[in-house]
Amino acid sequence: MQPAYRPRLTPLPEAPEVLIIGAGAAGIGAARTLQARGVSVAVLEARDRVGGRALTVALRGHALDLGAHWLHAGPINPLVALGRARGERLRRAPQESHVWVGRRPGRADEVRANARAFARADRAMTGGAAQPGDDRPAARALPPGLGPWGSRVAQVHGLVSGRPLEQVSLNDFPSMEYSDNFFLADGYGNYLARLADGLPVALAQAVTRIDWSGGRVRLGTADGTSYRARALIVTIPMMVLRDGPAFTPPLPNAVRAAIDGFTTGIYEHAVLHWPSSPFRGRDRLAAIHGRRRTPPGLLTRIDGTPFHYYELDLREAAALDAAGSGVDGVRRHVRAVLADLFGHHRVRDLSIPAVSTWRHDPWSRGSWAVVPPGHAPARQRLHEPVGGTVWFAGEALSREQWGTVGGAFAEGARAAVAVATRIRSGTA
Ligand SMILES: Cc1cc2nc3c(=O)[nH]c(=O)nc-3n(C[C@H](O)[C@H](O)[C@H](O)COP(=O)(O)OP(=O)(O)OC[C@H]3O[C@@H](n4cnc5c(N)ncnc54)[C@H](O)[C@@H]3O)c2cc1C
């Protein structure tokens, strides 16, 4: 689908000092930081748009995100502070969720029990048992005795981690900061696209070759164009980097092992237009217990509109893919789950105008990179430049804000500061 906003991009400089691959959050953060330091830069983007995994589209006159939607970690997310300074229309995400048990709203005691179970799990995963460097499966930190609420707690944490908690390192949890979240009135993708206004970005430039021999970088693209510079920042998602571009000379073994050791996080939106939804209020998550089939995630009445997100996790997406369902099969599945929960009369006016498929997109191949148990040093390992000329950046390098736009933007800026310092000191 087409982005709702396309920024005004500027032509690439003839002889840039730095090349950046990718115009997602990390590439935009890096380019802005380099420009602010007076370093000339050129950004090469494979798609015909900027923003990467943040994309806002217009549906029935509303701005809806098909990728990132939440500005997580308000106190440390650089895009929250920047958004405030730019006068972006931020609104705080509510803390409380709807709680449903089977087909009815939860009673007060059930709402309290649900909240207690999540609070106990959060404490166990982010404090107490979890020490820095604890690289066990995160599932092992879940406290016993969560009762009937335990499976829902594990499902929600697995959803927002991108994989079931047995497959996620506990090491990432102590520094995650999910409180104080925000939304943007006209979408996260639009905000990022506005941040690309005036940047030198060339679209439809898929980089296929990276030659970093001899203390310089030379890039080749699918259409045969070549580019040269003194330094390179690579923001290609880890899931894509596994299979390309080709590096000459090959990357050092430790760097290759760090890249290849990430696993693929899966999280997809089905965008619902659902005037008769039983949920009231705006922007609240719904926790649904006590039924065999429930949505892994449900964000209700986005900004007070009839739009909702049904969130698919890895298990649900994998089962639908294995059944060869395709996007229409996802629509049928979502409708069936909601009809089963709330009754057929409730879903009569439900339509599903969009379903994301980031896992099948060649430029993302998933939603974000996950550190499996035993792979905790990978993020830090990729902070080291390769050969003094190649830096990596992107969501996968952030431990504090992993898998997020804010983390990607911060990592792009971090790499850019390191590159600018190296260039100005004459060592790159
Ligand atoms: C459905 C979904 C929901 C999400 N929800 C949230 C959320 O609510 N909040 C949040 O903070 N995060 C969320 N995320 C995660 C967030 O979108 C990503 O962490 C973030 O956008 C990653 O930014 P990035 O710059 O690291 O990578 P990307 O955005 O993927 O940017 C990398 C760019 O590199 C380009 N590229 C790839 N290969 C090449 C090549 N060979 N040559 C040239 N260019 C290339 C790609 O086209 C892309 O534009 C979500 C993700 C998904 C999929």
The ligand as an SDF file (V2000), in Angstrom:
LIG
                    3D

 53 58  0  0  0  0  0  0  0  0999 V2000
    3.7260   -4.9140   12.4390 C   0  0  0  0  0  0  0  0  0  0  0  0
    4.8150   -4.2330   13.2180 C   0  0  0  0  0  0  0  0  0  0  0  0
    4.4920   -3.5160   14.3440 C   0  0  0  0  0  0  0  0  0  0  0  0
    5.4900   -2.8770   15.0690 C   0  0  0  0  0  0  0  0  0  0  0  0
    5.1270   -2.1260   16.1350 N   0  0  0  0  0  0  0  0  0  0  0  0
    6.0220   -1.3300   16.7040 C   0  0  0  0  0  0  0  0  0  0  0  0
    5.6090   -0.3400   17.6190 C   0  0  0  0  0  0  0  0  0  0  0  0
    4.4100   -0.2240   17.9140 O   0  0  0  0  0  0  0  0  0  0  0  0
    6.5500    0.4840   18.1450 N   0  0  0  0  0  0  0  0  0  0  0  0
    7.8640    0.4070   17.7820 C   0  0  0  0  0  0  0  0  0  0  0  0
    8.6670    1.2060   18.2490 O   0  0  0  0  0  0  0  0  0  0  0  0
    8.2980   -0.5370   16.9120 N   0  0  0  0  0  0  0  0  0  0  0  0
    7.3990   -1.3880   16.3510 C   0  0  0  0  0  0  0  0  0  0  0  0
    7.7920   -2.2600   15.3930 N   0  0  0  0  0  0  0  0  0  0  0  0
    9.2220   -2.4140   15.0970 C   0  0  0  0  0  0  0  0  0  0  0  0
    9.7600   -1.2180   14.2760 C   0  0  0  0  0  0  0  0  0  0  0  0
    8.9380   -1.0350   13.1550 O   0  0  0  0  0  0  0  0  0  0  0  0
   11.1910   -1.5160   13.8460 C   0  0  0  0  0  0  0  0  0  0  0  0
   11.9640   -1.8840   14.9720 O   0  0  0  0  0  0  0  0  0  0  0  0
   11.8650   -0.2840   13.2280 C   0  0  0  0  0  0  0  0  0  0  0  0
   11.0110    0.3420   12.2890 O   0  0  0  0  0  0  0  0  0  0  0  0
   13.1580   -0.7130   12.5640 C   0  0  0  0  0  0  0  0  0  0  0  0
   13.8380    0.3870   12.0120 O   0  0  0  0  0  0  0  0  0  0  0  0
   15.2270    0.1260   11.2530 P   0  0  0  0  0  0  0  0  0  0  0  0
   15.6770    1.4020   10.6890 O   0  0  0  0  0  0  0  0  0  0  0  0
   16.1380   -0.6440   12.1440 O   0  0  0  0  0  0  0  0  0  0  0  0
   14.8460   -0.9030   10.0800 O   0  0  0  0  0  0  0  0  0  0  0  0
   13.8640   -0.6990    8.8440 P   0  0  0  0  0  0  0  0  0  0  0  0
   12.7530    0.1850    9.2080 O   0  0  0  0  0  0  0  0  0  0  0  0
   13.5360   -2.0450    8.3450 O   0  0  0  0  0  0  0  0  0  0  0  0
   14.7660    0.0820    7.7920 O   0  0  0  0  0  0  0  0  0  0  0  0
   15.7500   -0.5790    7.0330 C   0  0  0  0  0  0  0  0  0  0  0  0
   15.6420   -0.0850    5.6030 C   0  0  0  0  0  0  0  0  0  0  0  0
   16.6420   -0.7670    4.8290 O   0  0  0  0  0  0  0  0  0  0  0  0
   16.0920   -1.0040    3.5450 C   0  0  0  0  0  0  0  0  0  0  0  0
   16.8800   -2.0840    2.9230 N   0  0  0  0  0  0  0  0  0  0  0  0
   16.9130   -3.3940    3.2390 C   0  0  0  0  0  0  0  0  0  0  0  0
   17.7990   -4.0500    2.4600 N   0  0  0  0  0  0  0  0  0  0  0  0
   18.3280   -3.1030    1.6210 C   0  0  0  0  0  0  0  0  0  0  0  0
   19.2960   -3.1550    0.5870 C   0  0  0  0  0  0  0  0  0  0  0  0
   19.9190   -4.2850    0.2340 N   0  0  0  0  0  0  0  0  0  0  0  0
   19.6090   -2.0010   -0.0660 N   0  0  0  0  0  0  0  0  0  0  0  0
   19.0040   -0.8130    0.2750 C   0  0  0  0  0  0  0  0  0  0  0  0
   18.0850   -0.7240    1.2600 N   0  0  0  0  0  0  0  0  0  0  0  0
   17.7590   -1.8460    1.9180 C   0  0  0  0  0  0  0  0  0  0  0  0
   14.6480   -1.3910    3.8350 C   0  0  0  0  0  0  0  0  0  0  0  0
   13.8270   -1.2320    2.6930 O   0  0  0  0  0  0  0  0  0  0  0  0
   14.2990   -0.4180    4.9570 C   0  0  0  0  0  0  0  0  0  0  0  0
   13.6990    0.7650    4.4620 O   0  0  0  0  0  0  0  0  0  0  0  0
    6.8420   -2.9480   14.6660 C   0  0  0  0  0  0  0  0  0  0  0  0
    7.1660   -3.6930   13.5270 C   0  0  0  0  0  0  0  0  0  0  0  0
    6.1720   -4.3320   12.8140 C   0  0  0  0  0  0  0  0  0  0  0  0
    6.5510   -5.0850   11.5680 C   0  0  0  0  0  0  0  0  0  0  0  0
  1  2  1  0
  2  3  1  0
  2 52  2  0
  3  4  2  0
  4  5  1  0
  4 50  1  0
  5  6  2  0
  6  7  1  0
  6 13  1  0
  7  8  2  0
  7  9  1  0
  9 10  1  0
 10 11  2  0
 10 12  1  0
 12 13  2  0
 13 14  1  0
 14 15  1  0
 14 50  1  0
 15 16  1  0
 16 17  1  0
 16 18  1  0
 18 19  1  0
 18 20  1  0
 20 21  1  0
 20 22  1  0
 22 23  1  0
 23 24  1  0
 24 25  2  0
 24 26  1  0
 24 27  1  0
 27 28  1  0
 28 29  2  0
 28 30  1  0
 28 31  1  0
 31 32  1  0
 32 33  1  0
 33 34  1  0
 33 48  1  0
 34 35  1  0
 35 36  1  0
 35 46  1  0
 36 37  1  0
 36 45  1  0
 37 38  2  0
 38 39  1  0
 39 40  1  0
 39 45  2  0
 40 41  1  0
 40 42  2  0
 42 43  1  0
 43 44  2  0
 44 45  1  0
 46 47  1  0
 46 48  1  0
 48 49  1  0
 50 51  2  0
 51 52  1  0
 52 53  1  0
M  END
$$$$
